[in-house]
Amino acid sequence: MSVPVLVVTGFLGAGKTTFINQLLQRSEGRRISAIVNDFGAINIDAELIADAADTVVGLKNGCICCSLQGDLLRTLKLVLSQPAKPDHIVIEASGVADPRGITETLMDPILWHDIRLDAVVAVVDADEVAANPGRLRDELWRAQVEAADFIALSKTGLSESSGEALRAELVWLNKTLVFETDGDAMPIEALLVADRPPAQTGQAKVGASRFTSIEWQSAAPVSLDRFQAAIDRLAPKLIRAKGIVNFIERPGQSFLLQMVGRRATLQPFPKFEPDCRLVLIGEAAVIDTETAHARLSEIFTS
């Protein structure tokens, strides 16, 4: 199985390192390798450090910290060579860079079987944008935000009108998940989704009060047309969808569905899995779980 990669982008001083610290602290047992610009800014106790080599520091909790000044491909290979393979890799993009440089690196054929780009999160300094509205027209700022699937708003001590203007801009840029890093529960279940959906049937779970996770399983293959139609109808209200699906039209071949924000892919899975399994994640106030179950029932009715 490939390791999912979360890329964290954002302008200088937006709060990317703080965001990664929060992610590490709330990882809920996940083994996360973090590739960041400045190891000294990561608040991990010194006793967790296991060893060090050149610019890379290995930590007992599975975090890897290094300078992105070096070879990202080499660093990723080093991360993947650790005795315990990480569940997720988090990469902090430079504050002065377009994150597409990193996302393009992740598409390198050398890494295809080992890692995959899962999502891009842009950290936006809400106070800074409120004080400097011209930032909304900055080419680099817009490139970072437009490259993102999700937006994390930091330093949200701005006026209500300014906050509304910023959120309106983000909605205009077609962002499906905007959340605050200050005071809000980190939406771990939306940011870090396991590659292999759990084998539980017909259940809706609420991880944090804001989000609902709906899981579904079927032992029978499904119709490709019905599957696509159902997902198309559910997609506008979803933040995430992931699953392994078998189609009647493609016997003996499993497919992996991945939908993050507005991006969706359906590609062959490395091995055949006998069961179909789906996980849908949305905001509890937006997605109707009964309707979602009805759509899933349509898919899995043989």
Sine and cosine of phi, psi and omega as CSV:
sin_phi,cos_phi,sin_psi,cos_psi,sin_omega,cos_omega
0.00,0.00,0.67,-0.74,0.04,-1.00
-0.97,0.24,0.46,-0.89,0.00,-1.00
-1.00,-0.02,0.81,-0.58,0.02,-1.00
-0.95,0.32,0.63,-0.78,-0.03,-1.00
-0.89,-0.45,0.78,-0.63,0.10,-1.00
-0.97,-0.26,0.86,-0.50,0.04,-1.00
-0.99,-0.15,0.78,-0.63,0.01,-1.00
-0.94,-0.33,0.89,-0.46,-0.01,-1.00
-0.88,-0.48,0.14,-0.99,0.00,-1.00
0.43,-0.90,0.39,-0.92,-0.06,-1.00
-0.92,0.39,0.29,-0.96,0.04,-1.00
-0.81,0.59,0.77,-0.64,0.05,-1.00
0.98,0.22,0.14,0.99,-0.05,-1.00
-0.94,0.35,-0.42,0.91,-0.02,-1.00
0.92,-0.38,0.46,0.89,-0.05,-1.00
-0.90,0.43,-0.70,0.71,-0.04,-1.00
-0.92,0.40,-0.64,0.77,0.07,-1.00
-0.87,0.49,-0.67,0.74,0.02,-1.00
-0.88,0.48,-0.68,0.73,0.01,-1.00
-0.92,0.40,-0.64,0.77,0.08,-1.00
-0.84,0.55,-0.71,0.70,0.01,-1.00
-0.89,0.46,-0.63,0.77,0.00,-1.00
-0.89,0.45,-0.70,0.71,0.02,-1.00
-0.90,0.44,-0.65,0.76,-0.04,-1.00
-0.94,0.35,-0.43,0.90,-0.04,-1.00
-0.93,-0.38,0.49,0.87,-0.11,-0.99
-0.95,0.32,-0.24,0.97,0.10,-0.99
0.81,0.58,0.73,0.69,0.10,-1.00
1.00,0.03,-0.14,0.99,0.04,-1.00
-0.95,0.32,0.57,-0.82,0.06,-1.00
-1.00,-0.06,0.94,-0.35,-0.11,-0.99
-0.91,-0.41,0.76,-0.65,0.16,-0.99
-0.98,-0.21,0.81,-0.58,-0.04,-1.00
-0.91,-0.40,0.81,-0.58,0.07,-1.00
-0.95,-0.30,0.92,-0.39,-0.15,-0.99
-0.76,-0.65,0.22,-0.98,-0.04,-1.00
-0.96,0.29,-0.61,0.79,-0.17,-0.99
-0.68,-0.74,0.97,-0.24,-0.03,-1.00
-0.86,0.51,-0.57,0.82,-0.07,-1.00
-0.89,0.46,-0.34,0.94,-0.03,-1.00
-1.00,0.04,-0.15,0.99,-0.02,-1.00
-1.00,0.05,0.85,-0.52,-0.12,-0.99
-1.00,0.08,0.96,0.26,0.04,-1.00
-0.87,-0.50,0.74,-0.68,-0.07,-1.00
-0.84,0.54,0.61,-0.79,-0.07,-1.00
-0.87,0.50,-0.53,0.85,-0.05,-1.00
-0.93,0.38,-0.20,0.98,0.03,-1.00
-0.98,0.19,-0.27,0.96,-0.07,-1.00
-0.94,0.33,0.79,-0.61,-0.03,-1.00
-1.00,-0.10,-0.74,0.67,0.00,-1.00
-0.32,-0.95,0.08,-1.00,-0.01,-1.00
-0.53,-0.84,0.55,-0.83,0.06,-1.00
-0.55,-0.83,0.87,-0.50,-0.03,-1.00
0.82,0.57,-0.83,-0.56,-0.04,-1.00
-1.00,-0.08,0.11,0.99,-0.07,-1.00
-0.95,-0.31,0.71,-0.70,0.02,-1.00
-0.87,-0.49,0.84,-0.55,0.05,-1.00
-1.00,-0.04,0.69,-0.73,-0.03,-1.00
-0.87,-0.50,0.54,-0.84,-0.04,-1.00
-0.87,0.49,-0.47,0.88,-0.03,-1.00
-1.00,0.09,0.14,0.99,0.09,-1.00
1.00,-0.07,0.04,1.00,-0.01,-1.00
-1.00,0.07,0.62,-0.78,0.09,-1.00
-0.85,-0.53,0.80,-0.60,-0.01,-1.00
-0.85,-0.53,0.74,-0.68,0.01,-1.00
-0.43,-0.90,0.03,-1.00,0.05,-1.00
-1.00,-0.04,0.73,-0.68,0.06,-1.00
-0.96,0.29,0.03,1.00,0.10,-0.99
-0.91,0.41,-0.45,0.89,-0.04,-1.00
-0.99,0.12,-0.27,-0.96,-0.07,-1.00
-1.00,0.09,0.92,-0.38,-0.05,-1.00
-0.90,0.44,-0.64,0.77,0.02,-1.00
-0.87,0.49,-0.70,0.71,0.00,-1.00
-0.89,0.45,-0.66,0.75,-0.01,-1.00
-0.91,0.42,-0.67,0.74,0.03,-1.00
-0.89,0.46,-0.64,0.77,0.04,-1.00
-0.88,0.47,-0.64,0.77,0.02,-1.00
-0.90,0.43,-0.69,0.72,0.05,-1.00
-0.85,0.53,-0.71,0.71,-0.07,-1.00
-0.96,0.29,-0.28,0.96,0.00,-1.00
-1.00,0.04,-0.07,1.00,0.01,-1.00
-0.88,0.47,0.51,-0.86,-0.04,-1.00
-0.81,0.59,-0.64,0.77,0.04,-1.00
-0.96,-0.27,0.92,-0.40,-0.02,-1.00
-0.92,0.39,0.71,-0.71,-0.01,-1.00
-0.94,0.34,0.43,-0.90,0.11,-0.99
-0.98,0.19,-0.53,0.85,-0.02,-1.00
-0.55,-0.84,0.46,-0.89,0.14,-0.99
-0.86,-0.51,0.75,-0.66,0.05,-1.00
-0.92,-0.40,0.81,-0.59,0.00,-1.00
-0.89,-0.45,0.81,-0.59,0.09,-1.00
-1.00,-0.03,0.86,-0.50,0.06,-1.00
-0.98,0.19,0.47,-0.88,0.07,-1.00
-0.89,0.46,0.59,-0.81,-0.01,-1.00
-0.93,0.38,-0.24,0.97,-0.02,-1.00
-0.94,-0.33,0.29,0.96,-0.09,-1.00
-0.84,-0.55,0.50,-0.86,0.18,-0.98
-0.97,0.25,0.84,-0.54,-0.08,-1.00
-0.91,0.42,-0.18,0.98,-0.01,-1.00
-0.89,0.45,-0.39,0.92,0.08,-1.00
-0.88,0.47,-0.65,0.76,0.02,-1.00
-0.95,0.30,-0.71,0.71,-0.04,-1.00
-0.89,0.45,-0.55,0.84,0.06,-1.00
-0.94,0.35,-0.60,0.80,0.06,-1.00
-0.88,0.47,-0.61,0.79,-0.02,-1.00
-0.93,0.38,-0.26,0.96,0.03,-1.00
-1.00,0.03,0.02,1.00,-0.02,-1.00
-0.86,0.51,0.74,-0.67,-0.02,-1.00
-0.83,0.56,-0.43,0.90,0.02,-1.00
-0.88,0.47,-0.46,0.89,-0.11,-0.99
-0.96,-0.26,-0.10,0.99,-0.15,-0.99
-0.78,0.63,-0.66,0.75,-0.09,-1.00
-1.00,0.08,-0.18,0.98,-0.10,-0.99
-0.95,-0.30,-0.58,0.81,-0.01,-1.00
-0.66,-0.75,0.25,-0.97,0.10,-1.00
-0.47,-0.88,0.57,-0.82,0.09,-1.00
-0.93,0.37,0.85,-0.53,-0.02,-1.00
-0.99,-0.15,-0.76,0.65,-0.03,-1.00
-0.35,-0.94,0.37,-0.93,0.09,-1.00
-0.86,-0.51,0.79,-0.62,0.04,-1.00
-0.91,-0.41,0.78,-0.62,0.09,-1.00
-0.98,-0.22,0.83,-0.56,0.09,-1.00
-1.00,0.01,0.84,-0.54,-0.05,-1.00
-0.90,-0.43,0.82,-0.57,0.04,-1.00
-0.98,0.19,0.98,-0.17,-0.09,-1.00
-0.90,0.43,-0.63,0.78,0.02,-1.00
-0.89,0.45,-0.67,0.74,-0.04,-1.00
-0.91,0.42,-0.64,0.77,0.03,-1.00
-0.92,0.39,-0.61,0.79,0.02,-1.00
-0.90,0.43,-0.63,0.78,-0.02,-1.00
-0.98,0.20,-0.38,0.92,-0.06,-1.00
-0.71,-0.71,0.97,0.24,-0.06,-1.00
-0.85,0.53,-0.38,0.93,0.03,-1.00
-0.90,0.44,-0.30,0.95,0.03,-1.00
-0.85,0.53,-0.52,0.86,-0.02,-1.00
-0.89,0.46,-0.35,0.94,0.00,-1.00
-0.98,-0.22,0.01,1.00,0.01,-1.00
-0.93,0.37,0.78,-0.63,-0.09,-1.00
-0.89,0.46,-0.67,0.74,-0.01,-1.00
-0.92,0.38,-0.71,0.70,0.02,-1.00
-0.83,0.55,-0.73,0.69,-0.03,-1.00
-0.92,0.39,-0.60,0.80,0.03,-1.00
-0.89,0.45,-0.64,0.77,0.00,-1.00
-0.92,0.39,-0.69,0.72,-0.02,-1.00
-0.94,0.35,-0.68,0.73,-0.03,-1.00
-0.92,0.39,-0.45,0.89,0.02,-1.00
-0.97,0.24,-0.23,0.97,-0.14,-0.99
-1.00,0.03,0.54,-0.84,0.16,-0.99
-1.00,0.08,-0.60,0.80,-0.06,-1.00
-0.78,-0.63,0.42,-0.91,0.01,-1.00
-0.86,-0.51,0.79,-0.61,0.10,-1.00
-0.95,-0.30,0.91,-0.41,0.00,-1.00
-1.00,0.06,0.86,-0.51,0.05,-1.00
-0.96,-0.29,0.34,-0.94,0.09,-1.00
0.79,0.62,0.85,0.52,-0.12,-0.99
-1.00,0.01,0.70,0.71,0.04,-1.00
-1.00,-0.05,0.65,0.76,-0.05,-1.00
-0.99,-0.16,0.22,-0.98,-0.01,-1.00
-0.93,0.37,0.36,-0.93,-0.05,-1.00
-0.88,0.47,-0.65,0.76,-0.03,-1.00
-0.92,0.39,-0.66,0.75,0.03,-1.00
-0.91,0.41,-0.64,0.77,0.03,-1.00
-0.88,0.47,-0.66,0.75,0.03,-1.00
-0.90,0.44,-0.64,0.77,0.00,-1.00
-0.90,0.43,-0.68,0.74,0.01,-1.00
-0.91,0.42,-0.71,0.70,0.00,-1.00
-0.90,0.44,-0.60,0.80,0.04,-1.00
-0.89,0.46,-0.63,0.77,0.03,-1.00
-0.90,0.44,-0.66,0.75,-0.02,-1.00
-0.93,0.36,-0.60,0.80,0.07,-1.00
-0.90,0.43,-0.66,0.75,0.03,-1.00
-0.88,0.48,-0.53,0.85,0.04,-1.00
-0.99,0.14,0.11,0.99,0.16,-0.99
0.94,0.33,0.64,0.77,0.02,-1.00
-1.00,-0.03,0.78,-0.63,-0.13,-0.99
-1.00,0.03,-0.39,0.92,-0.01,-1.00
-0.72,-0.70,0.91,-0.42,0.08,-1.00
-0.85,-0.53,0.84,-0.54,-0.02,-1.00
-0.66,-0.75,0.36,-0.93,-0.01,-1.00
-0.99,-0.11,0.63,-0.77,0.06,-1.00
-1.00,0.06,-0.31,0.95,-0.02,-1.00
-1.00,-0.05,0.96,-0.28,0.11,-0.99
1.00,-0.01,-0.48,0.88,0.02,-1.00
-0.97,0.25,0.51,-0.86,0.15,-0.99
-0.93,0.38,0.73,-0.68,0.02,-1.00
-0.91,0.42,0.81,-0.59,-0.04,-1.00
-0.98,0.22,0.92,0.39,-0.07,-1.00
-0.82,0.57,-0.65,0.76,-0.08,-1.00
-0.92,0.38,-0.31,0.95,0.06,-1.00
-1.00,-0.09,-0.49,0.87,-0.05,-1.00
-1.00,0.09,-0.64,0.77,-0.07,-1.00
-0.84,-0.54,0.99,-0.10,-0.04,-1.00
-0.95,-0.31,0.77,-0.63,-0.02,-1.00
-0.87,0.50,0.57,-0.82,0.00,-1.00
-0.91,0.41,-0.55,0.84,-0.03,-1.00
-0.97,-0.24,0.95,-0.30,-0.02,-1.00
-0.87,0.49,0.59,-0.81,-0.01,-1.00
-0.91,0.42,0.52,-0.85,-0.04,-1.00
-1.00,0.00,0.93,0.37,0.05,-1.00
-0.82,-0.57,0.50,-0.86,-0.19,-0.98
-0.91,-0.42,0.73,-0.68,0.22,-0.98
0.83,0.56,0.61,0.79,-0.04,-1.00
-0.87,-0.49,0.54,-0.84,0.14,-0.99
-0.92,-0.39,0.76,-0.65,-0.01,-1.00
-0.84,-0.54,0.57,-0.82,0.08,-1.00
-0.90,-0.43,0.94,-0.35,0.00,-1.00
-0.98,0.20,-0.85,0.53,0.15,-0.99
-0.91,-0.42,0.35,-0.94,-0.12,-0.99
-0.87,0.50,-0.39,0.92,-0.07,-1.00
-0.99,0.13,-0.42,0.91,-0.15,-0.99
-0.87,-0.49,0.55,-0.84,0.06,-1.00
-0.84,-0.54,0.70,-0.71,0.06,-1.00
-0.91,-0.41,0.83,-0.56,-0.02,-1.00
-0.92,-0.38,0.81,-0.59,-0.05,-1.00
-0.89,-0.46,0.58,-0.82,-0.04,-1.00
-0.53,-0.85,0.54,-0.84,0.00,-1.00
-0.61,-0.79,0.54,-0.84,0.09,-1.00
-0.55,-0.84,0.63,-0.77,0.04,-1.00
-0.99,0.13,-0.23,0.97,-0.08,-1.00
-0.98,-0.19,0.54,-0.84,0.11,-0.99
-0.93,0.38,0.28,-0.96,-0.10,-1.00
-0.83,-0.55,0.26,-0.97,0.07,-1.00
-0.98,0.22,0.77,-0.64,0.00,-1.00
-0.88,0.48,-0.70,0.72,-0.01,-1.00
-0.89,0.45,-0.70,0.72,-0.01,-1.00
-0.92,0.38,-0.60,0.80,0.03,-1.00
-0.89,0.46,-0.76,0.65,-0.01,-1.00
-0.89,0.46,-0.64,0.77,0.00,-1.00
-0.91,0.43,-0.67,0.74,-0.02,-1.00
-0.92,0.39,-0.70,0.72,0.00,-1.00
-0.91,0.42,-0.63,0.77,0.03,-1.00
-0.87,0.50,-0.61,0.79,-0.02,-1.00
-0.96,0.27,-0.52,0.85,-0.02,-1.00
-1.00,0.08,-0.48,0.88,-0.18,-0.98
-0.79,0.61,-0.68,0.73,-0.05,-1.00
-0.86,0.51,-0.35,0.94,-0.04,-1.00
-0.96,-0.29,0.13,0.99,-0.04,-1.00
-0.96,-0.26,0.51,-0.86,0.16,-0.99
-0.99,-0.11,-0.63,0.78,-0.06,-1.00
-0.63,-0.77,0.51,-0.86,0.22,-0.97
-0.53,-0.85,0.69,-0.72,0.01,-1.00
-0.52,-0.86,0.59,-0.81,0.02,-1.00
-0.02,-1.00,0.26,-0.97,0.10,-0.99
-0.92,-0.38,0.81,-0.59,-0.14,-0.99
-0.75,-0.66,0.62,-0.78,0.12,-0.99
-0.92,-0.38,0.73,-0.69,-0.03,-1.00
-0.95,-0.30,0.63,-0.78,0.03,-1.00
-0.83,0.55,-0.61,0.79,-0.07,-1.00
-0.96,0.28,-0.26,0.97,-0.04,-1.00
-0.79,-0.62,0.93,0.37,-0.05,-1.00
-0.88,0.48,0.64,-0.77,0.06,-1.00
0.99,0.15,0.05,1.00,-0.01,-1.00
-0.78,-0.62,0.84,-0.55,0.08,-1.00
-1.00,-0.05,0.44,-0.90,-0.01,-1.00
-0.80,-0.61,0.56,-0.83,0.02,-1.00
-0.97,-0.24,0.86,-0.51,0.10,-1.00
-1.00,-0.08,0.76,-0.65,0.11,-0.99
-0.69,-0.72,0.85,-0.53,0.07,-1.00
-0.78,-0.62,0.85,-0.52,0.00,-1.00
-0.78,-0.63,0.91,-0.41,-0.07,-1.00
0.86,0.51,-0.86,-0.51,-0.01,-1.00
-1.00,-0.10,-0.03,1.00,-0.01,-1.00
-1.00,-0.05,0.71,-0.71,0.03,-1.00
-0.62,-0.78,0.68,-0.74,0.07,-1.00
-0.69,-0.72,0.49,-0.87,0.10,-1.00
-0.71,-0.71,0.93,-0.36,-0.09,-1.00
-0.70,-0.72,0.39,-0.92,-0.01,-1.00
-0.85,0.53,0.66,-0.75,0.05,-1.00
-1.00,0.02,0.59,-0.81,-0.09,-1.00
-0.83,0.55,-0.49,0.87,0.01,-1.00
-0.64,-0.77,0.31,-0.95,-0.02,-1.00
-0.98,0.21,0.77,-0.64,0.09,-1.00
-0.93,-0.37,0.77,-0.64,-0.10,-1.00
-0.93,0.37,-0.45,0.90,-0.06,-1.00
-0.95,-0.31,0.50,-0.87,0.18,-0.98
-1.00,-0.01,0.70,-0.72,0.01,-1.00
-0.63,-0.78,0.74,-0.68,0.01,-1.00
-0.78,-0.63,0.57,-0.82,0.17,-0.99
-0.78,-0.62,0.82,-0.58,0.05,-1.00
-0.90,-0.44,0.72,-0.69,0.00,-1.00
-0.82,-0.58,0.76,-0.65,0.03,-1.00
-0.49,-0.87,0.11,-0.99,0.05,-1.00
-0.98,0.20,0.72,-0.69,-0.09,-1.00
-0.85,0.53,-0.52,0.85,-0.03,-1.00
-0.98,0.19,-0.19,0.98,-0.09,-1.00
-0.95,-0.31,-0.72,0.70,-0.09,-1.00
-1.00,-0.01,0.74,-0.67,0.06,-1.00
-1.00,-0.04,0.92,-0.38,-0.09,-1.00
-0.90,0.43,-0.56,0.83,0.02,-1.00
-0.91,0.41,-0.66,0.75,0.05,-1.00
-0.90,0.43,-0.66,0.75,0.02,-1.00
-0.88,0.47,-0.67,0.74,0.04,-1.00
-0.89,0.45,-0.61,0.79,0.02,-1.00
-0.89,0.45,-0.67,0.74,0.03,-1.00
-0.90,0.44,-0.67,0.74,0.01,-1.00
-0.91,0.41,-0.60,0.80,0.05,-1.00
-0.88,0.47,-0.61,0.79,0.05,-1.00
-0.88,0.47,-0.64,0.77,0.00,-1.00
-0.91,0.41,-0.73,0.68,-0.18,-0.98
-1.00,-0.04,0.16,0.99,0.09,-1.00
-0.99,0.13,0.90,-0.45,-0.08,-1.00
-0.99,0.11,0.00,0.00,0.00,0.00
